[in-house]
Amino acid sequence: MPFEFESPAILLLLIPLVPLLVWRLYKRPVVPVMVFPTVRNVRPVHRTLRQRALGVVPLLQIVAVCLLVIAGARPRKGDEQTVVRSEGVAVQMVLDRSSSMENETRYRDRELPKIEVVKEIFADFVSGRDDLPGRKTDLVGLTTFARFPQENCPLVSMHEPLLTAVKNLDTVAPFLTRYRRPTRNRSEAAAPNPVDGTAIGDGLYRAVLSLVTAEDDLARSDEDQRYRIKSRAAIVLTDGENNAGVHGPIEAGEYAAANNVKVYFIILMDRNVRRQSFTGPVVVGRLSDAQIEQLMSGPRKIAEATGGHAWFAADGDELREAYRRIDELERSEIGKIEFRSYRELYHYLLIPAVAMLVVATLLSETVLARIP
């Protein structure tokens, strides 16, 4: 079918409405009580254009009402598609949203807050853009952490809610005002925000738990077992070291390895060391290769234990390259999906119907006005 109706039962209103409207159009006028001389039965020699157009108003009203009824039935066009899932995995993004993610980094010749760069690249990783082909057939979810972990979006195959969650993602404010309200304004700061922190271990632990439970839920819901997760991965992205939480990163990595979850670890950190001053951040030093190696020792240990990989990204361009490498590494067979999307068509009827009613009203009150 070229289109279908969401509420076809509404079309039944046309059965009583159409005869009623036609009867109203052609009904004979009521005979007056008082009889007086008239020329009504005299055949006119020539009918004027206005006389010929008197039937336009009720005709427009009939057509408009019919169009309104049909529009109320919600005509829509369905687009059924089948995506063959020749490759795909279940991926849980584990993203740092502590206050330090508001610091700027360079990405494509722009200076942007790290969180904005991460959001843009992750959206491209999911939807596909330029060198990132997208994960259109994958299960993808989002876990964030500051001092406490939070599951912002469970694993989903239709990625609209995930992309909305990423778009609305914000960092934790670093300070509290004297009224205990979060703020990023240093002039209003009265105390550090206790919610701010970097609990990498808790974030990874929560993400692995999401991957494990998602597979169990999928096994219960898919009776014919056509849909199976062949590979699971957690992508941890942070700009610092673990300084909060119950579980340490190594402990969370062991939990991931025990549940066959690969961990890809990315540290997004500028090589230049900055300190906050009255005029803003100033560069006070630069990380040496030895310092970077020490910083990456823990993430590399976690990645090697789980079969993943670890990267140090000095800016947004290197971060995008890390995502591109992950996209190449994580591919496996998991079946296919069928889905149907709809395009609403009711406005093609609603707009002409309203226009006809407006025109009919204007004509009946002006050039085609009738005196009883």
Helices and strands as residue ranges (DSSP letters): E 4-5, G 8-13, H 14-26, H 49-52, G 53-55, H 56-72, E 75-85, E 90-96, G 99-102, E 104-107, E 110-113, H 114-127, E 139-145, E 149-156, H 160-167, E 175-176, E 182-183, G 186-188, E 191-192, H 200-221, E 232-238, H 249-258, E 262-268, E 272-277, E 280-286, H 289-306, E 309-313, H 316-329, E 335-344, H 347-365
